[in-house]
Amino acid sequence: MKWYYNLAQAIQSALHQIFNEHKQGDKVIQQLLKNNPKWGSRDRRYVARVMFDILRWKRLYEYLGNADITTKEGKWIVLGVWSVLNDISLPDWDTFSTVNADIILEKNKNLKDDKIKQSVPDWLYETGQKQLKDIWPDELQALNQEAGVVLRVNTLKTNVNDLFEILLSQGVDTYTDTNFPDALFLKKRQKVTHLKAYRQGLFEVQDASSQLVAPFTGAKAGQTVIDACAGAGGKTLHLATQMQNGGQLLAYDIYPSKIRELLTRARRNGVKNIIEAAVINNRIVKKNTNKADILLLDAPCSSLGTLRRKPGLKWELNPLKLQQINVIQQDIINRYEAMLKPGGTLVYVTCSILPQENEEIVNNFLATHKNYIFVDDKTIWPSKSVGDGFYMAKLLKQTK
């Protein structure tokens, strides 16, 4: 592969939006590709790869190139560093005139500082080290690997074997994993949301670890289940399939746009047991007091467990934001628990591996809510899973 100036310039513009205008990295990349429909598939894959690599390894690239990515010159140097490390010949452009391949390779060879090597901010490295101790290096290394594409088979309409054959006929080769019974894993990264099988609602794109949440809740047909932090509905739809379109499923979120997307996906998936989907507020909570057999709280979090897919998050987060997230998490579990009936199960979930967002939130809740008892919890470690890092806890609300 060789560099073309229009591609390099487009990457520079995207990097400016992320690191100077502080826009979300994954959304900038999506928009970049959308704004350039004339790019061929090879160019699109190339640009996406470069962008995600720079988001993932920003600190390392800055160190190797002695650059500051917030400056115009620094962005070109970082692009040059990426090219050197990936054995891409640099064109004879003035913008690359200060990029010295020999120095870059030598510095990379002798690098010892793990914070730089694993490309994370000092505060995040120290936070992980403090909370996860000896396992942190392995988890951090795992989070720096590229994520694959995983599909969840919509068992309301098809099954794993049939969908495997359908996708193969549409040019998508997949494989299964017995640890994830409803999942198909793509053998190579490619776009799938344009396929007829997707439009027919035969599958959703959903991370493998995320597919373990619905089974963990134990939800089944005949129950009333409230998903109070539903987002765009990935886990909600999985709950619906697990309940075999039976019982009552109520889905809430604070963002109207996500509720609209959830309803669109539900129609495509043939989901019929969502009896209400709305923006949550205190009135909704009061109306549903003591209603749910199962209350799922997929709480807002740092999303550090998703760094494989969203590497830019580590540059968007800071200690103050993490503390603010903790306050929100504690508030949600304290207020929303009222919707669970006595004898019901509360399931608290995050896509983070930090105890600060997980065990500590649950323990604080249990200390102030004596009518709840701890049942079970599970941490999905990125180093031991093909999916995101996740935490799930199950609590029982006792009858008096």
N, C-alpha and C positions, 0 to 999 in steps of 0.2 A: 504494500500500500504506500502511496506517496501523498504528500500534502497538496491540496488545492486551496488557493487563497480564499475562495468564497466559503469553504467549510471552516477553515481556521478563523475567519472573521466572524462567522456565525457563532462559533464556540466562544470567542472573546466577548461578544455581546451578551451571551447567556451567562458567562461567568460574572460579568459586571452586574447583571440583575441579581444574581445570588449573593455575591460578596460585597457589593456596594449599595444595592437597593434592598438587600436583606429579604429577598423573595424565596419561597420554598423551592429547594433544588429539584425535587422530582416533578413539581408542577411546571417549573421553567423548562425542563427537558421535554416534557409532554408538549408544551406550547411550541417549543422550537421545532420539533418534528412536524407538528400540525401546520405551522406557518410555512413549511417548505415541502409541499406535496410533490414537487417535481424531482426531488432527490430520489435516486434509485434505492432499492432495498439494501444494497451493499453500503452506500453512503450513509443511510439512516442507521444501520447497525454500527458503523464505524464511529459516527458522531455520538451516538448513545453510549458506546463503550468508553470513548475518551472522556465524556462528561462524567459518567459514574466513577471512572477511575480517579479523576481529579477530585471529585467530592470525597471519595474514600481516602485518598492519600495526600490531600492538600498539604498537611503539615510536613510530611516527608519530602514532597516535591519542593516546597518552599525552602526547606533546609538544604537540600542537595543543590538547588540553584541559587541559594543566597538571595531569595526573592520575597517580595510581599505581594500576594495575589490581589490586594485591593488597588494596586497601582497598575497603570496600563502596561508598563514595561514588565512588571512582575507576572502578569497574566501570560504574556508571550514566553517568558522564561519558563514558567511552569509547564506550558504546552511543549516547550523544547525538552524539558526534563522527561516528560512522559514519552516523547519520541525516542530519546536516547535509551531509556529503560526498556522500551518495546522494540528496539532495533529498527526504528523507522528513520530513514535518511532525512536529514534536515535540508530543506531547500535553501538556496543562497539568497535569503531575504534579510534585510537590515534588522528586522524584528528579532531574529535569532542570532545576531552577531555576537552577543555576549554569552551564548550557551557553549560551554566547554565540555564535551562528552567525556574526556579523560578525567577531569576533576570530578564530575558527577559520579562516574562509575567507581572511582577510588573512594570517595566519601561514602557511597552506599555500601561498599565492601567492608569498610571499617566502622560502620555505625554500631554503637553499643547502647545508646539511650533508647529504652523501650517505648517511652512516650512518643518519641519522634518516629521510631521504627514502625510502631503500630498506628501512628498518625492520629492521636487524640489530644485534646486540650489537657493541660496539666491538672486542672481541677477534676476532670472526669476520670483521668487515670488514678488520681489519688483517692477519689470517692470509691471507685471500684475496688481498689487495693484495700481500703479500710473495711468495706462491707463484705467483700467476697474472699479476701485474703489469698490463700494459695491457689485457688481455682481461677482467679481473675485473669492471669495471662492466657490460659487456654481459651477462656470464654471470649476474650478480646480478639484473639487470633481468629477464632471461628466467626466472629461477627464481621471480620474484614474479608470473608470469602463472598464471592458473588452468589446470590440466591438463584435457584432454579424457578421454573414456572410450574405451578401445581394447580390442577383442576379438581373441583369437587363434583362428583357425579350427582345429578339430581335424581334421586331414586323414586321420586314421584312419577317420573316419566320414562326412566330407562334404568339400566344397571351397568356395572363396571365393564363386563365383557362385551356387551352390545355397543357401548359407547367407544370402547377401544377400537372395534372394527369400523364404526362410523367415522371416527377421526382419522383412522388410517386411510380410509377411502377419500378423505378430504385433505390428505397430505400432511397429517400430523401423527408422528410416531410417539407412543407413550409406553410407560411401564408402570407396574403396580408395586406396592409395598404393603406387606401384611399388617404392619403397624398402623396403617391408615386405610381402613376398609373401603371408604368412599372416594379415595383419591386416585388420580392418574397423573403421573409425573412426565413432563415433556422431556424427550431425549435431547432436544436442542431448543434453544430459546427462539420463539417465533410468535407472531401475532396470532391470536385465536378468536378475538371478539368479533371478527368479520365473518366467521364461519356460519354456515346454515345451522349447524348443530347448536351453536350459541344462541342464535336468534330464536330457535325453537325451544330454548330453555332447558336443554339437556345437561348443561353444566354451568358452573360459575368458576371464576378464577379465585382461589382461596388458599392461603398459606396452609401448609400441612399441619403445623401446630395449632393454628386457629380451628382446624377441623376436629380437634380433640375436645373443644369446649362443650359443644352440645352433648356428646356422650357423657361427659363428666357431670353434667347437671342431673342426669337421670330422667329427664323429661319424657313423658309418654302420653299417648292418646287418652283423652278424658280429663286431663289436668288443665288448670288455668296457669299459664306461664306468662310472666311479665319480663320483657327485655327492656330495661329502663334506660340503657345507654346504647341504643341499637345502632347508631350511626347509619350507614347506608344499607345495613341489613344482612351482611354476610352470615353472621351467626344466627340471626333471626330466621333466615330461610333454611338453614340447616336444622334448627329446632323444629320447624314446620315439617320437614321430611321425616325427622325422628318421631314426631307425633303422628305421622301418617295422615296429615291434614285433619286430625281429630282434635278435640278439646278446644280450648280458647287461648289464643296467643295475642298479647297486647304489646305493641312496640312503640317506644318513645325515645325522643332525642331532643336536644336543645336547638338543633338547626333544622329549619323548615326544608332546606334544599336536600338534606339527607333523607328526610322522611319521604319527600317526593321520589327520590331515587329508589328508596326501599320499595315503595308501592309499584313503581315501574318494573323492578326486578321480580317482585312477587307475582305480578300478572304474567310475565314471561315464563316464570317457573311453575305456574299452575298452582300456586299456594292459595288455599281457600280458608284457612282457619285463623287468619289475622283479623280479629274482630274490631280492632282499633289501632290506628297508627297516627300519632299526633305529637305536637311539641309539648314537652313535659313542663309542668309548672306546679305550684303548690296546690292548686285546685285539683289537678289530675291525681296528685298523691293522696289528697284527702278523699277523693271519690273512690279510690281503689284501696282504702284502708282494709287490712285483713282479707284481701281478695286472692292473692296468689298462692298456689301450691309451691311454685318455684319462682324465685326472684333472681334474675341474672343481672349483675352489675359489672359490665365490662367497662371499668372506670377509665376516664381520661388519665393518661400517664405520660411519662417521658418518651415512651415507645423505643427505648434503647434496645429492646430485644429484636427490633426490626431493622437494625443497621445494615444487614446484608442487602436489604431492598431499598432502604432510604439512608444512605451514608451521610447525606447532608445534615441530618438531624443533630449530629454531634457538634456542628458549628453553630446551630441555631439555639441550642440549650445552654443554660448557665445555672450556677447554684441558686440564684434567686428564683428563676423560673421553676426549678425543681421543688423548692420550698412551697411556692405558690400552688403547684400541682398537688403536693401533699395535703394542703389545706382543702382543696377541692375534693380530693378523694375521701377525706375524713367526713366532709360535709355530706357528700352523696350517700355514703353508707349509713350515716346517722339519720338522715332525713327519709331516704327511700325505704328503709327497712319497715316502715309502717305499712307498706303495701303487702307484706307477707303475712299470711294467716298463721296462728299458732299451730305447730306441728309441721310447718312448711320448711323449705330449704332455701337458704340464701347462698348464692354462688358469687364470690368476688373474684374478678379476673383483671389482670393487666398484661400488656405485652412488654413488660420490663422484667429484668432479673435482679433489680436492686431491692434488698430487704426493706429499705426505707419506704418503698412504695407498696410493699407486699406484706410480709409477716408483721411489720411494725404497725401498719394500718389495721390489720385484722386483730392484733393483740390489743391495741388501744380501744377498738370497738368492743371487744369481749370484756375488757376491764370495766366498761361503763354500761354494758347491757347484759346484766346477769341472767336474763331469760334466754340467752343464746349459749349453745355449747359448740365447741369445735368438733368437727367430724373428720375432716381429711383435707390435705392440701397436696399440691404437686407443682414442682418447678420443672419446666422444660428448658434444659440447658442447651444453648446453641452448639456447644462442643460435642454434644451427644445426640444431636437431632439434625435432620435435614431441613427443619422448619425454623421459624422465629423463636426467640426466647419468650417464654410465657410463665405466668404464675396463676394458679387457680386454687381457691380455698372454698370449702363447703362447710356451712354453719347451719345448725338446727335451731329453729325457734321453738322453745319448749311450750307445751300446754300447761296451764296453771292447775 
